[in-house]
Amino acid sequence: MSKRPPAHLPTQATPLAARPRTAPRRIAIGVAATATFALGVWGLAMRASSPTVVPVPPASPLAGSAAAADRPAQLTLDPQPAVADQPAEQGWPSEVLANQAKHTLEALCATSTQRGTEVGVGADPQTAVAALVTPDAKVADLRPNNLVPVVDDRRLRVWRQPQAVQRTFPQQPTVAALDTIQPGPAAVARAFASLAAPWRAGPPPQVQWKVVAVQQKADTIAVSAYYEAWGPTASGAAEQHALGHFEFRQHGDHLRLATAELHDFEETVRQGQAPLLAEVTHAVVGHTAGYANEMLVGTNAWLLRTEKAAGADVIGHQGLTVGDVDGNGLDDLYVLQPAGVPNRLYLQQADGTVLERSAWAGVDWLDRTRSALLIDLDNDGDQDLVATVAWADTATTRALVVAENDGSGRFSQRGRFLVGADLYGLAAADFDGDGDLDLYACQFNPGEVTAAGFGAPLPYHDANNGGRNTLLRNDGGWRFADVTQAVGLDENNRRWSYAATWEDFDGDGDVDLHVANDHGRDNLYLNQGGMFHDVAAAAAVDDVSAGMSSSWADYDRDGDFDLYVGNMFSSAGRRIASQTHFQPAADTAVRGHYQRHAQGNSLFRNRGDRHFDDVSVASGTTLGRWAWASVFTDVDNDGWQDLLVANGMFTGDDPTDL
Amino acid sequence: MSQSPTTANQDADAGTRTALDIYANAWAALGDRVLRGQSFSGRERNCAFLNTKSDRFATVSAVVGFDAADDGRSIALTDWDQDGDVDIWVGNRSAPRLRLYRNDAADGRPSLSLDLQGTLANRDAIGARVTVRARSGGEPLLPLVRSVRAGDGFLGQHGKTVVVGLGEATAVDTVEVLWPSGAAETFSGLAIGGRYRLIQGSGRGQLLPPRPKLALAISSQVEPKRSTASRVVVGVPTPAPPLSWLDLHGQRRTWRPTPQRATLLVLFATWCAPCQTELEQLAAAAAALSTAGLGVVALAADEVSGGDTPAAVGAWLAARGWPLAQPGWLAGLADAGLVQLVETTWRALVRTRQPLALPFALLLDGSGRIAALYQGPVALATLRADLAALNGDDSSRRAHSAAAAGTWVGALPPSPIPTLDAEYSQAKLPQAALHALRWGVARDPGDASNCTRLASLLANAGDEAGAEQVLLGVLRVTPDQPQVHNNLANRLARRGQFDQAIVHYRKALAQLPNNAFVIHGLASALANTGQLQQALPLLAQAVQLDPTVPGAKADFERARALVAAQQANTGR
């Protein structure tokens, strides 16, 4: 018998049932001859000092009683099996149409590059295209014929149309340009084929469409979608980006294209086969202990190797920190690892490779470590360590651990500060100007997280029930004082904070503090003489969005620091938030918040008067997808700061799953 | 798409689910998806945006080579090879979890590297602002402003060396540093392409020797083939559930821990090829494993999928070398209940929602603990290692559960009992929940949370006396538990033991003097023992503290009416 992978046992699906409740019994008690008391007897409502996330405050009188005898359940309250809402059934036809539109566009690109497997093997491309378009379809050439280079270096050339017009959407395509076009599939095929011009001599590019708006009017469906294509060319590589506006008509269960236009078309061409960023990971760390068994094992696999009680988490929030730990003048790297896997300390050697020395250094911590800083806390010339360490998913304490470097790279713990349940980003600066570094720690969830790993921020789009961030003032001698409230940083300090940065954004000589918050408004605390006040709204950077990341640079070279905030871009969110029956009862401001939420990263240009201009859309830097770290750096050394964005939420192991 | 609530109690519609229920359900469904191995906003590529010196950046992720799709999380920037351009470390959720990109984009454009060192200011010069004034030929260029930061992006920290790309510059005029202490200093005479240390107050840049060019090979990282097998060593003391099965003679057997001996309980099916391989391997090593202290119970789960008799299973095993005569090596049938129990245990201890797959095995130690869970075949060497680890103390067993040698910094993790309880209860396995809670209470009689919950389950099963005993047990160990006192008081009151209830209500009240529930409870008990005069003011207080306490208001009105009636009676 041939070997098969472990067989799956057909078990009965276990429906999620409501957690057991102890029903209080009402007792009729005779007191006097003529009177009876009906007194319910129940237990104590748990008034925990930090709010629990699930279950919710009682909607019915019984729940208060149940809380005493039972502990808060970690699983859903819903007696129905947890099923993701189905768009069609829930009255979201736009989601169904979005999928159909995407399918048609993908098929059109595929057939135009002779890869039309989706429309039938061996099918004549013309026939294939005819099945995807209306008989009277009119499509102008999709790749503009008036491209000019806006960047013209030896390696990279960026082409755009002479006047790139910024548009908001949803938007109707202009009809005027189509007057000269002959209708019909042949022209449409040519139009789509024109897109693939940079790749004519080689394999076809990879293409992706992201539908961001859908509107149905009578028998026409108007769709806006981002287009991108990328792939190697004969002389190097190319990529294209554009925003498309389309009209479709329904034909059975698929959509046929009637009109199409691409705006903001951009094409970048690279000369030379080698990428501009070369991956050398294996050369540097490949030979170290833990590389093959740890760095090449993804978080999904770790969940099946580590007990839940150790703190195995699904979201993969472990960071990286760089610093010269052993004082040899070369930057080292401290890699934080999931629960049950030791953090790895890579000490750089003269040849650029590393030695793994976490055990020797005393920092081979198995606890789930999320963020760390290597900074000289005692000003003695070596890099000390600060890290946020947890040990279980239901523990209500996380520690901010502080460790002293003995100068050679060995660390001894000097303190443990229990400042929150769910600590995230760390940022250090000398806020009070007394010559030593103080510590700011973000906190996301104020209390226990649910079994799914998510808290319940309320309201979702602008939550103010999150964790409390902490400022620890360095008082020397490894003593730190919690001065958050004393310096005014407790203002608007119940957000769901992921990241923070210190920067003197108003150029007055002291460091200010920006905090990127998920589920709502960010903070910008202005430092005035060591006291802080949240000016985010006044400065127009309150950015009601899913903030994950914070980074500063003077990208326009006008002498002050501009701000880039990593948020989440969701094409689904954009589509849905623009539908009229999303949040029908909410006012315009709230719906605006939801649309902002799905917009993506935010770029704020510093005007110099403690005010920023939101140039996110105009700058073309929003489309980061589910963005995490979003940072400035001058990649090509031309003196102008560029941006890098790390993306992705959860990729499952099923290769066919979208 | 779920509507999200603004407050916890907002009703979404006329239906029975509140807005928060729907919202919580949506999150739970998402978590479920992910833990079943599906994607959510996955396969997204990283992005690079090039500053075009205009309003609009260019998207160059693919041509630059930054567009990996690894569920990227953090970015740490550093000029790793010190060749004057910034290299990029990326930390990911998916494998490969670490990437280093050497910067080959600078293409000969010059830069200036500055290591700032504070003397009055903090030594790392965090917060220093640097302004580089350079020129191209005779033309001064726009100033380049940088700062030194500790913490940037998301969960990341960059190297502190300030690398300033100079573009078309041919010379550097000055470098102004505004130190975080407020003092400003200007450095001149710095050469393009140089690396300098700038020490506060020194007035001059210290040239650092250039580093020889590194030879680092470019290569992609190859993720090893993913296995669907899972092995979780349970380092935290965790009780095995009550396990029973039908042996090959149709008799019900129950697993009981035997000191110094471990048991591997294996679920298999006769139609499962990997199971067969696994069992044959175990059988072949039976003598050695037995000597090492291991017994094995092989249970056929065929019945769940359509039946096989004990005799047939026995014959199947015998044909594959199963040592049916070996002491401690047993066989039998697993019914649907046992499978569900094992699956629920797995889901309680491992963060997954995947269905159980065969072969599945539990390693159980001599004290009643689960030592490991294996899905899929387990190599004999691994099994022996996990077996040997059982000889260690709790600390060494916890160490063995880690992926590699390391140190636990934090305190011991909390007990897994609440999670087991929640999962067993939700799967409608109350006996398993009871068993786990009893184990937890026996280990730590002062754990109020476990004890309260155990009392609740006992009461649900009709054993009120048992429930009270458990609560009294907690109080013996840790008398200052107001919740437990209140819980016990409630139960006593329900049974009509009002005098004892009053004692415990008062103890709860001593620590929670302003809790309306406790006050109401005490008042009820007083009223039920005829002490209306004392009950009345307490009811008033309860209502005042929290008018939403169910029934308190009504009871207060009633009591007031009764007292008034009594006074009217006596006054007549």
Chai-1 contact restraints between the chains, C-beta under 6 A:
chainA,res_idxA,chainB,res_idxB,connection_type,confidence,min_distance_angstrom,max_distance_angstrom,comment,restraint_id
A,M1,B,A273,contact,1.0,0.0,6.0,A-B,restraint_1
A,K3,B,A273,contact,1.0,0.0,6.0,A-B,restraint_2
A,R4,B,A273,contact,1.0,0.0,6.0,A-B,restraint_3
A,P5,B,T228,contact,1.0,0.0,6.0,A-B,restraint_4
A,P6,B,P274,contact,1.0,0.0,6.0,A-B,restraint_5
A,P6,B,A357,contact,1.0,0.0,6.0,A-B,restraint_6
A,P6,B,L358,contact,1.0,0.0,6.0,A-B,restraint_7
A,P6,B,G376,contact,1.0,0.0,6.0,A-B,restraint_8
A,A7,B,C272,contact,1.0,0.0,6.0,A-B,restraint_9
A,A7,B,L358,contact,1.0,0.0,6.0,A-B,restraint_10
A,H8,B,P355,contact,1.0,0.0,6.0,A-B,restraint_11
A,H8,B,A357,contact,1.0,0.0,6.0,A-B,restraint_12
A,L9,B,L356,contact,1.0,0.0,6.0,A-B,restraint_13
A,L9,B,L358,contact,1.0,0.0,6.0,A-B,restraint_14
A,P10,B,S305,contact,1.0,0.0,6.0,A-B,restraint_15
A,T11,B,V339,contact,1.0,0.0,6.0,A-B,restraint_16
A,T11,B,P355,contact,1.0,0.0,6.0,A-B,restraint_17
A,T14,B,A427,contact,1.0,0.0,6.0,A-B,restraint_18
A,A17,B,Q426,contact,1.0,0.0,6.0,A-B,restraint_19
A,P20,B,S425,contact,1.0,0.0,6.0,A-B,restraint_20
A,T22,B,S456,contact,1.0,0.0,6.0,A-B,restraint_21
A,I29,B,N528,contact,1.0,0.0,6.0,A-B,restraint_22
A,A35,B,L562,contact,1.0,0.0,6.0,A-B,restraint_23
A,F37,B,A527,contact,1.0,0.0,6.0,A-B,restraint_24
A,L39,B,S524,contact,1.0,0.0,6.0,A-B,restraint_25
A,L39,B,D555,contact,1.0,0.0,6.0,A-B,restraint_26
A,G40,B,P550,contact,1.0,0.0,6.0,A-B,restraint_27
A,G40,B,G551,contact,1.0,0.0,6.0,A-B,restraint_28
A,V41,B,N490,contact,1.0,0.0,6.0,A-B,restraint_29
A,V41,B,A493,contact,1.0,0.0,6.0,A-B,restraint_30
A,V41,B,R494,contact,1.0,0.0,6.0,A-B,restraint_31
A,G43,B,N486,contact,1.0,0.0,6.0,A-B,restraint_32
A,G43,B,N487,contact,1.0,0.0,6.0,A-B,restraint_33
A,G43,B,N490,contact,1.0,0.0,6.0,A-B,restraint_34
A,L44,B,Q483,contact,1.0,0.0,6.0,A-B,restraint_35
A,L44,B,N486,contact,1.0,0.0,6.0,A-B,restraint_36
A,L44,B,F517,contact,1.0,0.0,6.0,A-B,restraint_37
A,A45,B,F517,contact,1.0,0.0,6.0,A-B,restraint_38
A,V56,B,A8,contact,1.0,0.0,6.0,A-B,restraint_39
A,V56,B,L20,contact,1.0,0.0,6.0,A-B,restraint_40
A,P57,B,A8,contact,1.0,0.0,6.0,A-B,restraint_41
A,A59,B,N9,contact,1.0,0.0,6.0,A-B,restraint_42
A,A59,B,T18,contact,1.0,0.0,6.0,A-B,restraint_43
A,P61,B,P550,contact,1.0,0.0,6.0,A-B,restraint_44
A,A68,B,N487,contact,1.0,0.0,6.0,A-B,restraint_45
A,A69,B,S456,contact,1.0,0.0,6.0,A-B,restraint_46
A,D70,B,S456,contact,1.0,0.0,6.0,A-B,restraint_47
A,R71,B,P418,contact,1.0,0.0,6.0,A-B,restraint_48
A,R71,B,S449,contact,1.0,0.0,6.0,A-B,restraint_49
A,R71,B,R453,contact,1.0,0.0,6.0,A-B,restraint_50
A,A73,B,A422,contact,1.0,0.0,6.0,A-B,restraint_51
A,Q74,B,A422,contact,1.0,0.0,6.0,A-B,restraint_52
A,L75,B,Q426,contact,1.0,0.0,6.0,A-B,restraint_53
A,T76,B,A24,contact,1.0,0.0,6.0,A-B,restraint_54
A,T76,B,N25,contact,1.0,0.0,6.0,A-B,restraint_55
A,T76,B,A28,contact,1.0,0.0,6.0,A-B,restraint_56
A,L77,B,D21,contact,1.0,0.0,6.0,A-B,restraint_57
A,D78,B,D21,contact,1.0,0.0,6.0,A-B,restraint_58
A,D78,B,N25,contact,1.0,0.0,6.0,A-B,restraint_59
A,A82,B,N25,contact,1.0,0.0,6.0,A-B,restraint_60
A,A82,B,A28,contact,1.0,0.0,6.0,A-B,restraint_61
A,A82,B,A29,contact,1.0,0.0,6.0,A-B,restraint_62
A,A82,B,D32,contact,1.0,0.0,6.0,A-B,restraint_63
A,A84,B,A29,contact,1.0,0.0,6.0,A-B,restraint_64
A,V150,B,T52,contact,1.0,0.0,6.0,A-B,restraint_65
A,V151,B,T52,contact,1.0,0.0,6.0,A-B,restraint_66
A,R154,B,D107,contact,1.0,0.0,6.0,A-B,restraint_67
A,R155,B,D107,contact,1.0,0.0,6.0,A-B,restraint_68
A,V158,B,A58,contact,1.0,0.0,6.0,A-B,restraint_69
A,W230,B,A62,contact,1.0,0.0,6.0,A-B,restraint_70
A,A237,B,V63,contact,1.0,0.0,6.0,A-B,restraint_71
A,E239,B,A62,contact,1.0,0.0,6.0,A-B,restraint_72
A,E239,B,V63,contact,1.0,0.0,6.0,A-B,restraint_73
A,H241,B,T59,contact,1.0,0.0,6.0,A-B,restraint_74
A,T268,B,A58,contact,1.0,0.0,6.0,A-B,restraint_75
A,T268,B,V60,contact,1.0,0.0,6.0,A-B,restraint_76
A,T268,B,V63,contact,1.0,0.0,6.0,A-B,restraint_77
A,R270,B,V63,contact,1.0,0.0,6.0,A-B,restraint_78
A,P275,B,G65,contact,1.0,0.0,6.0,A-B,restraint_79
A,L276,B,V64,contact,1.0,0.0,6.0,A-B,restraint_80
A,L276,B,G65,contact,1.0,0.0,6.0,A-B,restraint_81
A,L276,B,D104,contact,1.0,0.0,6.0,A-B,restraint_82
A,L276,B,A105,contact,1.0,0.0,6.0,A-B,restraint_83
A,L277,B,V64,contact,1.0,0.0,6.0,A-B,restraint_84
A,L277,B,G65,contact,1.0,0.0,6.0,A-B,restraint_85
A,L277,B,F66,contact,1.0,0.0,6.0,A-B,restraint_86
A,L277,B,Y101,contact,1.0,0.0,6.0,A-B,restraint_87
A,A278,B,R102,contact,1.0,0.0,6.0,A-B,restraint_88
A,A278,B,D104,contact,1.0,0.0,6.0,A-B,restraint_89
A,A278,B,I218,contact,1.0,0.0,6.0,A-B,restraint_90
A,E279,B,Y101,contact,1.0,0.0,6.0,A-B,restraint_91
A,V280,B,L100,contact,1.0,0.0,6.0,A-B,restraint_92
A,V280,B,R102,contact,1.0,0.0,6.0,A-B,restraint_93
A,V280,B,L216,contact,1.0,0.0,6.0,A-B,restraint_94
A,V280,B,I218,contact,1.0,0.0,6.0,A-B,restraint_95
A,T281,B,R99,contact,1.0,0.0,6.0,A-B,restraint_96
A,T281,B,L100,contact,1.0,0.0,6.0,A-B,restraint_97
A,T281,B,Q221,contact,1.0,0.0,6.0,A-B,restraint_98
A,H282,B,S219,contact,1.0,0.0,6.0,A-B,restraint_99
A,H282,B,Q221,contact,1.0,0.0,6.0,A-B,restraint_100
A,A283,B,L216,contact,1.0,0.0,6.0,A-B,restraint_101
A,A283,B,A217,contact,1.0,0.0,6.0,A-B,restraint_102
A,V284,B,L100,contact,1.0,0.0,6.0,A-B,restraint_103
A,G290,B,A404,contact,1.0,0.0,6.0,A-B,restraint_104
A,M295,B,P96,contact,1.0,0.0,6.0,A-B,restraint_105
A,M295,B,R97,contact,1.0,0.0,6.0,A-B,restraint_106
A,M295,B,L98,contact,1.0,0.0,6.0,A-B,restraint_107
A,L296,B,A95,contact,1.0,0.0,6.0,A-B,restraint_108
A,L296,B,P96,contact,1.0,0.0,6.0,A-B,restraint_109
A,L296,B,E223,contact,1.0,0.0,6.0,A-B,restraint_110
A,L296,B,P224,contact,1.0,0.0,6.0,A-B,restraint_111
A,V297,B,A95,contact,1.0,0.0,6.0,A-B,restraint_112
A,G298,B,S94,contact,1.0,0.0,6.0,A-B,restraint_113
A,G298,B,A95,contact,1.0,0.0,6.0,A-B,restraint_114
A,T299,B,R93,contact,1.0,0.0,6.0,A-B,restraint_115
A,L303,B,R351,contact,1.0,0.0,6.0,A-B,restraint_116
A,L304,B,S230,contact,1.0,0.0,6.0,A-B,restraint_117
A,E307,B,V232,contact,1.0,0.0,6.0,A-B,restraint_118
A,E307,B,V234,contact,1.0,0.0,6.0,A-B,restraint_119
A,E307,B,L349,contact,1.0,0.0,6.0,A-B,restraint_120
A,K308,B,L349,contact,1.0,0.0,6.0,A-B,restraint_121
A,K308,B,R351,contact,1.0,0.0,6.0,A-B,restraint_122
A,A309,B,V236,contact,1.0,0.0,6.0,A-B,restraint_123
A,A309,B,P413,contact,1.0,0.0,6.0,A-B,restraint_124
A,A309,B,P416,contact,1.0,0.0,6.0,A-B,restraint_125
A,A312,B,R351,contact,1.0,0.0,6.0,A-B,restraint_126
A,V314,B,V34,contact,1.0,0.0,6.0,A-B,restraint_127
A,G316,B,R73,contact,1.0,0.0,6.0,A-B,restraint_128
A,G316,B,R93,contact,1.0,0.0,6.0,A-B,restraint_129
A,G319,B,S74,contact,1.0,0.0,6.0,A-B,restraint_130
A,G319,B,L155,contact,1.0,0.0,6.0,A-B,restraint_131
A,G319,B,G156,contact,1.0,0.0,6.0,A-B,restraint_132
A,L320,B,S74,contact,1.0,0.0,6.0,A-B,restraint_133
A,L320,B,A76,contact,1.0,0.0,6.0,A-B,restraint_134
A,L320,B,W89,contact,1.0,0.0,6.0,A-B,restraint_135
A,L320,B,G91,contact,1.0,0.0,6.0,A-B,restraint_136
A,L320,B,G156,contact,1.0,0.0,6.0,A-B,restraint_137
A,T321,B,Q157,contact,1.0,0.0,6.0,A-B,restraint_138
A,V322,B,A76,contact,1.0,0.0,6.0,A-B,restraint_139
A,V322,B,T78,contact,1.0,0.0,6.0,A-B,restraint_140
A,V322,B,Q157,contact,1.0,0.0,6.0,A-B,restraint_141
A,V322,B,H158,contact,1.0,0.0,6.0,A-B,restraint_142
A,V322,B,G159,contact,1.0,0.0,6.0,A-B,restraint_143
A,D331,B,T78,contact,1.0,0.0,6.0,A-B,restraint_144
A,D331,B,G159,contact,1.0,0.0,6.0,A-B,restraint_145
A,G340,B,A402,contact,1.0,0.0,6.0,A-B,restraint_146
A,G340,B,A403,contact,1.0,0.0,6.0,A-B,restraint_147
A,V341,B,A403,contact,1.0,0.0,6.0,A-B,restraint_148
A,P342,B,A404,contact,1.0,0.0,6.0,A-B,restraint_149
A,P342,B,G406,contact,1.0,0.0,6.0,A-B,restraint_150
A,G352,B,D81,contact,1.0,0.0,6.0,A-B,restraint_151
A,G352,B,L214,contact,1.0,0.0,6.0,A-B,restraint_152
A,G352,B,L216,contact,1.0,0.0,6.0,A-B,restraint_153
A,D364,B,G406,contact,1.0,0.0,6.0,A-B,restraint_154
A,D364,B,T407,contact,1.0,0.0,6.0,A-B,restraint_155
A,W365,B,T407,contact,1.0,0.0,6.0,A-B,restraint_156
A,W365,B,V409,contact,1.0,0.0,6.0,A-B,restraint_157
A,L366,B,A402,contact,1.0,0.0,6.0,A-B,restraint_158
A,L366,B,G406,contact,1.0,0.0,6.0,A-B,restraint_159
A,L366,B,W408,contact,1.0,0.0,6.0,A-B,restraint_160
A,D367,B,V409,contact,1.0,0.0,6.0,A-B,restraint_161
A,D367,B,G410,contact,1.0,0.0,6.0,A-B,restraint_162
A,S371,B,L155,contact,1.0,0.0,6.0,A-B,restraint_163
A,L373,B,A150,contact,1.0,0.0,6.0,A-B,restraint_164
A,L373,B,G151,contact,1.0,0.0,6.0,A-B,restraint_165
A,L373,B,Q157,contact,1.0,0.0,6.0,A-B,restraint_166
A,I375,B,D124,contact,1.0,0.0,6.0,A-B,restraint_167
A,I375,B,A150,contact,1.0,0.0,6.0,A-B,restraint_168
A,D376,B,R123,contact,1.0,0.0,6.0,A-B,restraint_169
A,D376,B,D124,contact,1.0,0.0,6.0,A-B,restraint_170
A,N379,B,R123,contact,1.0,0.0,6.0,A-B,restraint_171
A,V389,B,V409,contact,1.0,0.0,6.0,A-B,restraint_172
A,V389,B,G410,contact,1.0,0.0,6.0,A-B,restraint_173
A,W391,B,G410,contact,1.0,0.0,6.0,A-B,restraint_174
A,W391,B,P413,contact,1.0,0.0,6.0,A-B,restraint_175
A,A392,B,P413,contact,1.0,0.0,6.0,A-B,restraint_176
A,A392,B,P414,contact,1.0,0.0,6.0,A-B,restraint_177
A,A395,B,P414,contact,1.0,0.0,6.0,A-B,restraint_178
A,L426,B,G151,contact,1.0,0.0,6.0,A-B,restraint_179
A,A427,B,G151,contact,1.0,0.0,6.0,A-B,restraint_180
A,A428,B,A150,contact,1.0,0.0,6.0,A-B,restraint_181
A,A429,B,I126,contact,1.0,0.0,6.0,A-B,restraint_182
A,A429,B,G127,contact,1.0,0.0,6.0,A-B,restraint_183
A,D430,B,N122,contact,1.0,0.0,6.0,A-B,restraint_184
A,D430,B,G127,contact,1.0,0.0,6.0,A-B,restraint_185
A,D430,B,P180,contact,1.0,0.0,6.0,A-B,restraint_186
A,G435,B,N122,contact,1.0,0.0,6.0,A-B,restraint_187
A,D436,B,N122,contact,1.0,0.0,6.0,A-B,restraint_188
A,L437,B,N122,contact,1.0,0.0,6.0,A-B,restraint_189
A,L437,B,I126,contact,1.0,0.0,6.0,A-B,restraint_190
A,A452,B,W27,contact,1.0,0.0,6.0,A-B,restraint_191
A,A452,B,A28,contact,1.0,0.0,6.0,A-B,restraint_192
A,A452,B,G31,contact,1.0,0.0,6.0,A-B,restraint_193
A,F454,B,W27,contact,1.0,0.0,6.0,A-B,restraint_194
A,P459,B,T6,contact,1.0,0.0,6.0,A-B,restraint_195
A,Y460,B,S4,contact,1.0,0.0,6.0,A-B,restraint_196
A,A499,B,F154,contact,1.0,0.0,6.0,A-B,restraint_197
A,T501,B,D152,contact,1.0,0.0,6.0,A-B,restraint_198
A,G509,B,G182,contact,1.0,0.0,6.0,A-B,restraint_199
A,V511,B,G127,contact,1.0,0.0,6.0,A-B,restraint_200
A,M548,B,F154,contact,1.0,0.0,6.0,A-B,restraint_201
A,S549,B,G153,contact,1.0,0.0,6.0,A-B,restraint_202
A,S549,B,F154,contact,1.0,0.0,6.0,A-B,restraint_203
A,S551,B,D152,contact,1.0,0.0,6.0,A-B,restraint_204
A,S551,B,G153,contact,1.0,0.0,6.0,A-B,restraint_205
A,D554,B,V145,contact,1.0,0.0,6.0,A-B,restraint_206
A,R557,B,L142,contact,1.0,0.0,6.0,A-B,restraint_207
A,G559,B,V145,contact,1.0,0.0,6.0,A-B,restraint_208
A,I576,B,M1,contact,1.0,0.0,6.0,A-B,restraint_209
A,A618,B,D55,contact,1.0,0.0,6.0,A-B,restraint_210
A,S619,B,R56,contact,1.0,0.0,6.0,A-B,restraint_211
A,S619,B,F57,contact,1.0,0.0,6.0,A-B,restraint_212
A,G620,B,R56,contact,1.0,0.0,6.0,A-B,restraint_213
A,G620,B,F57,contact,1.0,0.0,6.0,A-B,restraint_214
A,T621,B,F49,contact,1.0,0.0,6.0,A-B,restraint_215
A,T621,B,F57,contact,1.0,0.0,6.0,A-B,restraint_216
A,G624,B,C47,contact,1.0,0.0,6.0,A-B,restraint_217
A,R625,B,E44,contact,1.0,0.0,6.0,A-B,restraint_218
A,W626,B,S41,contact,1.0,0.0,6.0,A-B,restraint_219
A,W626,B,E44,contact,1.0,0.0,6.0,A-B,restraint_220
A,W628,B,R73,contact,1.0,0.0,6.0,A-B,restraint_221
A,W628,B,F154,contact,1.0,0.0,6.0,A-B,restraint_222
A,A629,B,S74,contact,1.0,0.0,6.0,A-B,restraint_223
A,A629,B,I75,contact,1.0,0.0,6.0,A-B,restraint_224
A,A629,B,G153,contact,1.0,0.0,6.0,A-B,restraint_225
A,A629,B,F154,contact,1.0,0.0,6.0,A-B,restraint_226
A,A629,B,G156,contact,1.0,0.0,6.0,A-B,restraint_227
A,V631,B,I75,contact,1.0,0.0,6.0,A-B,restraint_228
A,V631,B,G153,contact,1.0,0.0,6.0,A-B,restraint_229
A,T633,B,L77,contact,1.0,0.0,6.0,A-B,restraint_230
A,T633,B,V86,contact,1.0,0.0,6.0,A-B,restraint_231
A,D634,B,G165,contact,1.0,0.0,6.0,A-B,restraint_232
A,V635,B,A105,contact,1.0,0.0,6.0,A-B,restraint_233
A,D636,B,A105,contact,1.0,0.0,6.0,A-B,restraint_234
A,D636,B,A106,contact,1.0,0.0,6.0,A-B,restraint_235
A,N637,B,D85,contact,1.0,0.0,6.0,A-B,restraint_236
A,N637,B,A106,contact,1.0,0.0,6.0,A-B,restraint_237
A,N637,B,R109,contact,1.0,0.0,6.0,A-B,restraint_238
A,N637,B,S111,contact,1.0,0.0,6.0,A-B,restraint_239
A,N637,B,G165,contact,1.0,0.0,6.0,A-B,restraint_240
A,D638,B,R109,contact,1.0,0.0,6.0,A-B,restraint_241
A,D638,B,G165,contact,1.0,0.0,6.0,A-B,restraint_242
A,D638,B,G167,contact,1.0,0.0,6.0,A-B,restraint_243
A,G639,B,L144,contact,1.0,0.0,6.0,A-B,restraint_244
A,G639,B,G165,contact,1.0,0.0,6.0,A-B,restraint_245
A,G639,B,L166,contact,1.0,0.0,6.0,A-B,restraint_246
A,G639,B,G167,contact,1.0,0.0,6.0,A-B,restraint_247
A,W640,B,N51,contact,1.0,0.0,6.0,A-B,restraint_248
A,W640,B,K53,contact,1.0,0.0,6.0,A-B,restraint_249
A,Q641,B,N51,contact,1.0,0.0,6.0,A-B,restraint_250
A,D642,B,L50,contact,1.0,0.0,6.0,A-B,restraint_251
A,D642,B,N51,contact,1.0,0.0,6.0,A-B,restraint_252
A,L643,B,F49,contact,1.0,0.0,6.0,A-B,restraint_253
A,L644,B,A48,contact,1.0,0.0,6.0,A-B,restraint_254
A,L644,B,I75,contact,1.0,0.0,6.0,A-B,restraint_255
A,V645,B,C47,contact,1.0,0.0,6.0,A-B,restraint_256
A,A646,B,N46,contact,1.0,0.0,6.0,A-B,restraint_257
A,A646,B,G72,contact,1.0,0.0,6.0,A-B,restraint_258
A,A646,B,R73,contact,1.0,0.0,6.0,A-B,restraint_259
A,A646,B,I75,contact,1.0,0.0,6.0,A-B,restraint_260
A,N647,B,E44,contact,1.0,0.0,6.0,A-B,restraint_261
A,N647,B,N46,contact,1.0,0.0,6.0,A-B,restraint_262
A,N647,B,G72,contact,1.0,0.0,6.0,A-B,restraint_263
A,G648,B,E44,contact,1.0,0.0,6.0,A-B,restraint_264
A,G648,B,D71,contact,1.0,0.0,6.0,A-B,restraint_265
A,G648,B,G72,contact,1.0,0.0,6.0,A-B,restraint_266
A,M649,B,F40,contact,1.0,0.0,6.0,A-B,restraint_267
A,M649,B,S41,contact,1.0,0.0,6.0,A-B,restraint_268
A,F650,B,V34,contact,1.0,0.0,6.0,A-B,restraint_269
A,F650,B,S39,contact,1.0,0.0,6.0,A-B,restraint_270
A,F650,B,F40,contact,1.0,0.0,6.0,A-B,restraint_271
A,F650,B,G42,contact,1.0,0.0,6.0,A-B,restraint_272
A,T651,B,S39,contact,1.0,0.0,6.0,A-B,restraint_273
A,T651,B,G42,contact,1.0,0.0,6.0,A-B,restraint_274
A,T651,B,R43,contact,1.0,0.0,6.0,A-B,restraint_275
A,T651,B,D71,contact,1.0,0.0,6.0,A-B,restraint_276
A,T651,B,S94,contact,1.0,0.0,6.0,A-B,restraint_277
A,G652,B,G37,contact,1.0,0.0,6.0,A-B,restraint_278
A,G652,B,Q38,contact,1.0,0.0,6.0,A-B,restraint_279
A,G652,B,S39,contact,1.0,0.0,6.0,A-B,restraint_280
A,D653,B,G37,contact,1.0,0.0,6.0,A-B,restraint_281
A,D654,B,G37,contact,1.0,0.0,6.0,A-B,restraint_282
A,D657,B,Q38,contact,1.0,0.0,6.0,A-B,restraint_283
A,D657,B,S39,contact,1.0,0.0,6.0,A-B,restraint_284
